[in-house]
Amino acid sequence: MSQTLGFVRATLAAGFVLGSLAACDVPEAPEWEIVARAPVSTDTFTWIDFLPPTVDTVTADGRLVFVLNIPQDSITYRLGRVCPPCVALHGDTVRIPPFEFADSIDVRFPPNLAAIGVQQATLRADVENGLNFDLVGPPSQSDTLPTLVLVLRDLGTGATLDSLSLQRGADSLPAGSRWLPELSISNTEIVDGVRVVLRVTHPGSERLVEVDTMRVAALLAKLDQTQIAEITIVLNGARWEDDDPVRWDQQTRDEIVERFRDADLTAVVFHDLEATGNLELSIAATREQLFSGDPLDELRFANLDLTSGLVQTVELTLGQFEQIATFPDPFYVGYRGVAYGTHSGLGGRVKLTRIRPDQFVVWRLRFRTRLQVGG
């Protein structure tokens, strides 16, 4: 799926300082050669468009961090499921018998988000008691064991991240009330998502209650207030594309065509992304004609490598440069690429890469030409 890469620009104006060729009288003899070099395009951009839709960036305490926006999830439990002994008592007015119940709710990352390195995050839970008795049980001075427990676990590894509980003799959750606990996560990596485990150990009610097995309790969970230092994503053929206008006066282009001996473009990409891939370069009269596939509209150079710091050179023929000379001022240089992660992770996942919010890429494209002067 093609993605257009959002970026932070630091573009250098492209220009060719060959004015001396036009401003000075050039002797007709002897003949010699000169070499001219100039930047065509320099961009600095981030990998922000490789991020899954649920991940965004914000500034917190003066630093750029990722935030995660995953919808809340919820589940409801009928009394007949929570308290199996209550099923046979439906409609009777009796004391609720003792029962135990455990279940969980998963807050999963989207498929292409493998892990997050959390600086700080909160799991907001909501336990709603729609039953007609206290879920914690009657108070007792001699029994302080927890009767309602929430445990937050890493979904990928099973590691416990945090837990909270309500205890007989100290807490209560009467009919129609809600418990709104917040479980904390800090300075850890989470794989695949989180699991919220709910455990109820109910001692039975002291007062008579009409047993209605259709009444429900509910559990809701949402990851919130996330500050993420890095994310690990599946990067399997992710595509990106960008372009730059190039201003290059017609007189300079005509001079180069007239005195052309040879020319080339040198491209280099600097980045610290854990990825491999390839790049294509397109030069066209308009932005719309970039990568059009029509050789009358564009010049295309393929099979450039995404390896950081690798200097790659493509030759320009006189015919190609004559085509560039017909383009307006400005014309456009475009580049696009395909990236693949280089790591493996839990569950056999492959083509993973870690991305930090402050990571960036620098793209540089320079022009060199050898010209005949004199003769």
C-alpha positions in Angstrom: 0.0 0.0 0.0 1.5 3.2 -1.1 2.1 5.9 1.5 3.2 9.5 0.9 5.8 10.4 3.4 5.1 13.5 5.6 8.4 15.3 6.2 10.1 18.3 7.9 11.7 20.3 5.2 15.1 21.9 5.2 15.4 22.4 1.4 18.5 24.1 -0.1 17.8 26.2 -3.1 19.3 24.5 -6.1 21.4 26.7 -8.3 24.3 26.4 -10.7 27.0 29.0 -10.3 28.2 29.0 -13.9 27.7 32.7 -14.5 31.3 33.2 -15.4 30.7 31.2 -18.6 28.2 33.7 -19.8 29.8 36.9 -18.3 33.4 36.5 -19.5 34.9 36.4 -23.0 36.1 32.8 -23.5 39.2 32.4 -25.7 38.6 30.3 -28.8 42.0 28.6 -28.2 43.4 26.7 -26.6 40.7 24.2 -25.6 40.4 23.0 -22.0 37.8 21.4 -19.7 36.2 22.5 -16.5 34.1 20.6 -14.0 31.0 22.2 -12.4 29.2 20.9 -9.4 26.1 22.0 -7.6 23.3 20.7 -5.2 20.0 19.8 -6.9 18.0 18.7 -3.8 18.6 18.4 -0.1 15.7 17.3 2.1 15.4 16.4 5.8 12.3 14.5 6.7 11.0 12.0 9.3 9.4 8.6 8.9 6.1 9.8 10.3 4.0 8.3 7.4 5.4 4.8 8.2 3.4 5.0 11.5 0.2 3.0 11.9 -2.9 5.1 11.9 -3.3 4.6 15.7 0.1 6.3 16.4 0.7 10.0 16.4 3.3 12.4 17.7 3.1 15.1 20.3 5.5 17.3 22.2 5.6 16.5 26.0 8.0 18.3 28.4 9.8 19.7 25.4 10.4 16.4 23.7 8.7 14.7 20.8 7.0 11.4 21.8 4.6 9.0 20.2 1.1 8.6 21.5 -1.2 5.7 20.9 -4.9 6.1 20.1 -6.7 2.7 20.5 -10.5 2.6 20.9 -11.7 1.4 24.3 -13.0 -2.1 24.5 -15.7 -3.5 26.9 -17.4 -6.7 27.8 -20.6 -7.5 29.9 -21.2 -10.4 32.2 -24.6 -11.7 33.1 -25.0 -13.0 36.6 -25.8 -16.5 35.3 -22.2 -16.6 33.9 -20.5 -14.9 36.8 -22.3 -17.0 39.5 -23.0 -20.5 38.1 -24.7 -21.6 41.4 -27.2 -18.7 40.9 -28.6 -20.2 37.7 -30.8 -22.7 39.6 -31.9 -19.9 41.9 -33.3 -17.6 39.3 -36.4 -15.8 40.6 -35.9 -16.9 44.2 -35.3 -14.4 47.0 -32.3 -15.9 48.8 -28.8 -15.2 49.9 -26.4 -15.1 47.0 -24.2 -18.2 47.3 -20.4 -17.9 47.3 -18.8 -17.9 43.9 -15.6 -17.3 42.0 -15.2 -15.9 38.6 -12.3 -14.8 36.3 -12.1 -13.4 32.8 -10.0 -11.0 30.8 -10.3 -8.3 28.1 -7.5 -7.6 25.6 -6.6 -4.2 24.3 -4.7 -5.2 21.1 -2.3 -3.2 18.9 -3.2 -3.1 15.2 -1.6 -5.9 13.2 1.3 -3.8 11.9 2.3 -2.5 15.4 4.4 -5.1 17.1 5.6 -3.3 20.3 5.8 0.0 22.0 8.5 1.3 24.3 6.5 3.1 27.0 7.8 6.0 29.0 4.4 6.5 30.7 0.9 5.2 30.1 -2.4 4.6 32.0 -4.9 1.9 31.6 -8.3 3.3 32.6 -10.7 0.6 33.6 -14.4 0.8 34.5 -16.1 -1.9 36.5 -19.8 -1.3 36.6 -22.0 -3.3 39.0 -25.4 -3.7 37.4 -26.2 -6.6 39.8 -28.4 -6.1 42.8 -25.8 -6.9 45.5 -22.4 -5.7 46.6 -19.7 -7.3 44.4 -17.1 -7.0 47.1 -19.3 -8.7 49.7 -20.4 -7.8 53.2 -17.8 -6.0 55.4 -15.9 -8.2 57.9 -13.4 -7.2 60.5 -11.7 -10.6 60.3 -11.6 -11.0 56.5 -9.5 -8.5 54.5 -8.7 -10.8 51.6 -9.2 -9.1 48.2 -12.4 -10.1 46.6 -12.2 -8.1 43.3 -8.9 -7.9 41.6 -7.7 -6.3 38.3 -4.3 -7.4 36.9 -2.7 -5.6 33.9 -0.4 -7.9 31.8 1.7 -7.6 28.7 -0.2 -9.5 26.0 2.9 -10.7 24.3 5.0 -11.9 27.2 2.4 -12.3 30.0 4.4 -10.1 32.3 2.4 -8.3 35.1 2.6 -4.6 34.6 0.3 -3.4 37.5 -2.6 -4.6 39.7 -5.3 -3.2 41.9 -7.9 -4.7 44.2 -10.9 -4.1 46.4 -11.0 -5.8 49.8 -13.7 -6.9 52.2 -13.8 -4.8 55.3 -12.2 -1.8 53.5 -14.0 -1.4 50.2 -17.4 -2.0 48.6 -19.0 -2.0 45.2 -22.7 -1.8 45.9 -25.5 -2.3 43.4 -25.5 0.4 40.7 -22.0 1.7 41.5 -18.8 1.8 39.5 -15.1 1.3 40.2 -12.8 3.4 38.1 -9.3 2.2 38.7 -6.2 3.5 36.8 -3.4 1.0 36.3 0.1 2.5 35.5 2.7 1.5 33.0 6.2 3.1 32.9 9.6 2.5 31.4 8.9 -0.9 29.8 8.2 -2.5 26.4 4.8 -3.9 25.6 4.4 -6.5 22.9 1.1 -6.9 20.9 -1.0 -5.0 23.5 -2.3 -5.5 27.1 -4.6 -7.9 28.9 -6.8 -6.8 31.8 -7.7 -9.8 34.0 -10.7 -9.5 36.3 -11.0 -11.9 39.3 -14.0 -12.0 41.6 -14.0 -14.1 44.8 -17.4 -13.4 46.4 -18.1 -14.7 49.9 -21.9 -14.7 49.4 -24.4 -12.1 50.5 -25.7 -11.7 54.1 -29.0 -10.3 53.1 -31.8 -11.8 51.0 -31.6 -10.9 47.3 -34.0 -11.7 44.4 -31.8 -13.7 42.0 -32.0 -12.3 38.5 -29.5 -14.0 36.3 -30.2 -11.5 33.5 -28.6 -8.6 35.4 -25.1 -7.7 34.2 -21.8 -6.4 35.3 -19.5 -4.7 32.8 -15.7 -4.2 32.4 -14.3 -1.5 30.1 -10.6 -0.8 29.4 -8.8 1.9 27.5 -5.1 2.8 27.1 -4.7 6.5 27.7 -2.1 9.2 28.4 0.5 7.2 26.5 4.0 8.7 26.1 6.1 6.3 23.9 9.8 6.6 23.3 9.9 4.2 20.3 7.7 1.8 18.4 8.4 -1.5 16.6 6.4 -1.9 13.4 6.1 -4.4 10.6 7.8 -2.7 7.7 7.2 -5.0 4.7 7.4 -3.1 1.4 6.2 0.3 2.8 6.3 2.9 0.1 7.1 6.6 0.3 7.4 9.4 -2.2 8.5 13.0 -2.2 9.6 15.7 -4.6 11.5 19.0 -4.9 11.2 22.0 -7.2 14.5 22.8 -8.9 15.3 26.3 -10.1 17.9 26.4 -12.9 18.0 29.3 -15.3 17.7 28.6 -19.0 21.0 30.4 -19.9 23.0 28.0 -17.7 21.3 25.0 -19.2 22.0 26.2 -22.7 25.6 26.7 -21.8 25.9 23.2 -20.5 24.2 21.7 -23.6 26.6 23.6 -25.9 29.8 22.6 -24.0 28.7 19.2 -22.7 31.3 16.5 -22.4 29.7 14.3 -19.7 27.6 14.6 -16.6 26.2 12.6 -13.7 24.0 12.8 -10.6 25.2 11.7 -7.2 22.6 10.6 -4.7 23.2 9.7 -1.0 20.7 9.0 1.8 21.7 9.3 5.5 19.4 7.6 8.1 19.4 5.4 11.1 16.4 3.3 10.3 16.8 -0.4 10.7 15.6 -1.2 7.2 16.7 -2.1 3.7 15.1 -1.1 0.4 15.5 0.7 -2.8 15.0 4.1 -4.4 13.9 5.5 -7.7 14.7 9.0 -9.0 12.5 10.9 -11.5 13.1 14.3 -13.2 10.2 15.9 -15.0 8.8 19.2 -16.2 5.9 19.2 -13.7 5.1 17.5 -10.4 2.3 15.6 -12.1 4.7 14.0 -14.6 7.0 12.6 -12.0 7.0 8.8 -12.2 4.5 8.9 -15.1 6.3 6.1 -17.0 6.4 8.2 -20.2 10.0 8.8 -21.3 8.8 11.9 -23.2 7.7 13.4 -19.9 10.4 12.3 -17.4 13.8 10.8 -16.9 13.8 7.8 -14.6 16.7 6.2 -12.7 15.9 3.1 -10.8 17.7 0.5 -8.5 19.2 3.0 -6.1 19.9 1.5 -2.7 18.4 2.7 0.6 21.7 1.9 2.5 22.6 4.9 4.7 25.7 6.8 3.5 26.1 4.9 0.3 27.1 7.3 -2.5 25.4 6.3 -5.8 26.1 7.9 -9.1 24.0 7.7 -12.3 25.3 9.0 -15.6 23.4 11.6 -17.7 23.8 11.5 -21.5 23.8 14.6 -23.7 20.3 13.6 -25.0 19.0 13.3 -21.4 20.4 16.7 -20.6 18.9 18.2 -23.7 15.6 17.0 -22.5 16.1 18.6 -19.1 17.0 21.8 -20.9 13.5 21.9 -22.4 11.9 21.8 -18.9 10.5 25.0 -17.4 12.0 26.8 -14.4 11.3 25.3 -11.9 11.2 21.7 -13.0 10.8 18.8 -10.5 13.0 16.1 -9.0 11.1 13.3 -7.3 12.3 10.3 -5.4 10.4 7.3 -4.0 11.3 4.1 -2.2 10.3 0.8 -0.8 11.5 -0.2 2.7 11.7 -3.5 4.6 12.5 -4.0 8.3 15.5 -6.1 9.2 14.5 -7.6 12.6 12.4 -10.6 13.9 10.3 -10.6 17.0 8.0 -12.7 19.3 5.5 -14.9 17.6 7.7 -15.4 14.5 7.1 -11.8 13.3 9.6 -10.7 10.7 10.6 -7.5 8.8 10.4 -5.4 12.0 12.0 -2.1 12.6 12.1 0.3 15.5 11.3 3.9 15.0 11.8 6.8 17.4 9.9 10.1 17.0 13.2 12.0 16.6 14.6 9.9 13.8 15.1 11.6 10.5 16.4 11.1 7.0 18.6 13.4 4.9 18.5 13.0 1.1 21.1 14.8 -1.0 21.3 14.9 -4.8 24.2 16.7 -6.5 24.9 17.4 -10.2 28.4 17.3 -11.8 29.2 18.1 -15.4 32.4 18.3 -17.4 32.4 21.1 -20.0 34.5 21.9 -23.0 35.8 25.5 -23.0 37.6 27.2 -25.9 38.6 25.6 -29.2 
